Amino acid sequence: MIDAGGDTSSARPKVPSIGRRLMSMLYETLLGFAIAFFAAWVFHWISGGRPTGNARHGFQLYLFAVLGLYFVTCWGRWGRTLPMQTWKMRVIRENGQPVGVARGLLRYVLAWPSLLLCVGLLWALIDRDRQFLHDRLAGTRIVLYGDAAARFGD
């Protein structure tokens, strides 16, 4: 972000603590399970039963796509999901601009291995800006916004 005088250092948004992001991720997990549950119910209702064989792989891709639709839409349109909004965080590009759909999709795809293998969490402990590995690779960053930036500049 650049202020009126062209200085980029003073306009740098504050970064939330790792603990704050982990609490948001816990909330996100609960919401994700609810989304996946209802998506699975729809799949089960349409397919008429438990998926087997190739249908199982189709089911897994379907859930991946439904969750991706949720995350990419939230990040691309509003810059945050409901849990991120609750914890006063948003995701932006490195230059301070909105994430957009393409960058949001890249972040979503990179987040799966990064978080499932815990590499992203460990990376955040050594990263100079405390960003997750998938954020660093996607060119995005999580920042505080609103009154949280003023009060919790952690």
C-alpha positions in Angstrom: 0.0 0.0 0.0 1.2 3.5 -0.8 0.2 6.5 1.1 -0.4 10.0 -0.5 3.3 10.8 -0.3 4.4 7.6 -2.0 5.8 6.0 1.2 5.1 2.3 1.4 6.7 1.6 4.8 4.2 3.4 7.0 1.2 2.0 5.2 2.1 -1.6 5.7 -0.9 -3.4 7.4 -0.4 -5.1 10.7 0.1 -8.9 10.8 -2.1 -11.0 13.2 -0.4 -13.4 15.6 -0.1 -17.0 14.8 -2.4 -17.8 17.7 -5.1 -15.5 16.3 -4.8 -17.2 12.9 -5.0 -20.7 14.5 -8.2 -19.7 16.4 -9.6 -18.5 13.1 -8.6 -21.8 11.4 -10.3 -23.8 14.2 -13.5 -21.8 13.6 -13.0 -22.3 9.8 -12.7 -26.1 10.3 -16.1 -26.2 12.0 -17.7 -24.2 9.2 -15.9 -26.3 6.6 -17.3 -29.5 8.2 -20.8 -28.0 8.0 -20.4 -27.0 4.3 -18.9 -30.5 3.5 -21.7 -32.2 5.4 -24.5 -30.5 3.5 -22.6 -30.9 0.2 -22.2 -34.6 1.0 -25.9 -34.9 1.8 -26.8 -33.4 -1.6 -24.3 -35.7 -3.4 -25.8 -38.7 -1.5 -29.4 -37.7 -2.3 -28.6 -37.2 -6.0 -26.5 -40.3 -6.4 -28.9 -42.5 -4.5 -26.5 -44.0 -2.1 -22.9 -44.4 -0.8 -20.3 -43.7 -3.5 -18.1 -46.7 -4.5 -15.3 -47.1 -7.1 -14.9 -44.1 -9.4 -17.9 -42.5 -7.8 -15.9 -42.2 -4.6 -13.2 -40.2 -6.4 -15.8 -38.1 -8.0 -17.3 -37.5 -4.5 -13.9 -36.4 -3.2 -13.3 -34.0 -6.1 -16.9 -32.7 -5.6 -16.1 -31.9 -2.0 -12.8 -30.3 -2.9 -14.6 -28.1 -5.5 -17.4 -27.1 -3.1 -15.0 -26.1 -0.4 -12.9 -24.3 -3.0 -16.0 -22.4 -4.3 -16.6 -21.3 -0.7 -13.0 -20.2 0.0 -12.2 -18.6 -3.4 -15.5 -16.7 -3.5 -15.0 -15.4 0.0 -11.4 -14.4 -0.5 -11.9 -13.1 -4.0 -15.0 -11.1 -3.3 -14.7 -9.9 0.3 -11.1 -10.7 1.2 -12.2 -12.8 4.1 -14.3 -15.7 5.3 -16.8 -15.6 8.1 -14.2 -16.8 10.7 -11.6 -14.3 9.4 -14.2 -11.5 9.7 -14.9 -12.6 13.3 -11.2 -12.4 14.1 -10.8 -9.1 12.1 -8.5 -10.5 9.5 -8.4 -10.4 5.7 -6.3 -11.8 3.0 -4.7 -9.4 0.5 -2.1 -9.5 -2.2 1.5 -8.5 -1.4 0.8 -5.1 -3.0 -2.3 -4.5 -0.8 -4.8 -5.1 -3.6 -7.7 -7.6 -3.3 -6.9 -11.2 -3.9 -9.2 -11.9 -6.8 -10.4 -15.2 -8.1 -7.2 -16.5 -9.8 -5.0 -15.7 -6.8 -7.6 -17.1 -4.4 -7.7 -20.3 -6.4 -3.9 -20.6 -6.3 -4.0 -19.9 -2.5 -6.7 -22.6 -2.0 -4.8 -25.3 -3.9 -1.5 -24.5 -2.2 -3.1 -24.4 1.3 -4.1 -28.1 1.2 -0.6 -29.6 1.3 0.8 -26.7 3.2 -1.6 -27.1 6.1 -2.2 -30.9 6.0 1.6 -31.6 6.2 2.0 -28.8 8.8 4.7 -27.2 6.7 2.8 -24.0 6.4 2.4 -23.7 10.2 6.1 -24.4 10.8 7.0 -21.9 8.0 5.0 -19.2 9.8 7.3 -19.6 12.9 10.4 -18.7 10.9 8.9 -16.3 8.3 9.9 -12.7 8.7 6.2 -11.6 8.4 4.8 -14.7 10.1 3.0 -15.6 6.9 2.1 -19.2 6.1 4.0 -21.0 3.3 1.0 -21.1 0.9 0.5 -17.3 1.4 4.2 -16.7 0.6 4.0 -18.9 -2.5 0.7 -17.4 -3.7 1.8 -13.8 -3.2 -0.9 -13.2 -0.5 -0.8 -12.2 3.1 -3.1 -12.2 6.1 -3.5 -8.8 7.8 -5.5 -7.3 10.6 -8.1 -4.7 9.7 -10.4 -2.2 11.4 -10.2 -1.6 15.1 -8.2 -4.9 15.5 -5.3 -3.3 13.7 -5.3 -0.4 16.1 -5.7 -2.5 19.3 -4.0 -5.8 18.5 -1.0 -4.9 16.4 0.4 -8.3 17.2 
